[in-house]
Amino acid sequence: MYELAILARGGVLLTVWALAAGWPPGRLAARLRRDGWQRICRGAWAVPGKETDWRVRETALQLLRPRRVAGHGTAARLHRIELLTAPATPAGSAAPAGSAAPARSRASLPPEDVCLRRGLRTTTAARTVADLIRTCGSREEAVVAADSALSRRVVDGVRRDPLVRYEELVAQLSVRRPGAPRARAWLPLTDPAAGSPAETVARLRMADTGLVPECQPPLRTPEGRVLHPDFLFRTVGLAVEVEGYAYHGTRRAHERDVARFNALQSCPEVRRVLRFTAREVFTRPDRMTAAVRAALADLDR
């Protein structure tokens, strides 16, 4: 009989592999328990000491079901598409959802909607975003996912280019599927200039009250440095910044942010800067919009 660790693939062992290699069922179970193997799901185990995170679980499920294709939240993680979550998320204002979400057989998906991402079968970025927009519970969730895929982002510490083009999403949502009409109505609300989920929500909330600033416009300091404030009301010189939770994780990051704030105030187009935390945007958007309106009225005098 082969040692169990030799039979594992990517840190995952299927019971059927061990049985096929000659391990008796009773002896196999005792050996797995004794050596500290971790049960992922029925018929699949993780090697001792391996963290059984969402990726390991999906790997096991795809090994068990060769026609399985990850979708929705798991596909979003694989593509590094940010989703809207509770404001207490420690790594920022939002992060990809970890649900094991609707996975489908390849037979139920057009071949062009399936790809290999980070070693796992998943729906393409365009199909993933379209599915998320169609099935999400709110406008904010839908637009956050689309903005993330349409823009250049740093997600999970990885810098990536835009994943989809607007036209690809239009094509996906033109297919008759449940939720497509509502999704098509939300699609024009997207903006590839958005830099984070919190910025997307802030933009939507301001638009609800008739506030339509420029998003991420390029400004130049007297020293020639180019900055991109999150929002700018150019006619009165009001810049609005939305700060995620991760930005002040270290002393150096905090110092960089303070320097950026001072530099932004030196831009000729800027007369005042308002700053809001992601938590304020998510939990008290009315306060944010009221503060913006008050500043606009004050600057317009």
Secondary structure by P-SEA (a helix, b strand, c coil): cccccccccccbbbaaaaaaacccaaaaaaaaaaaccccccccccccccccccaaaaaaaaaaacccbbbcaaaaaaaabbbbbccccccccccccccccccccccccccccccccccccccccaaaaaaaaaaccccaaaaaaaaaaaacccccccccccccccaaaaaaaacccccaaaaaaaaccccccccccaaaaaaaaaaaaaccccccbbbbbcccbbbbbccccccccbbbbbbbcccccccaaaaaaaaaaaaaaaacccccbbbbbccccccccaaaaaaaaaaaaaaaac
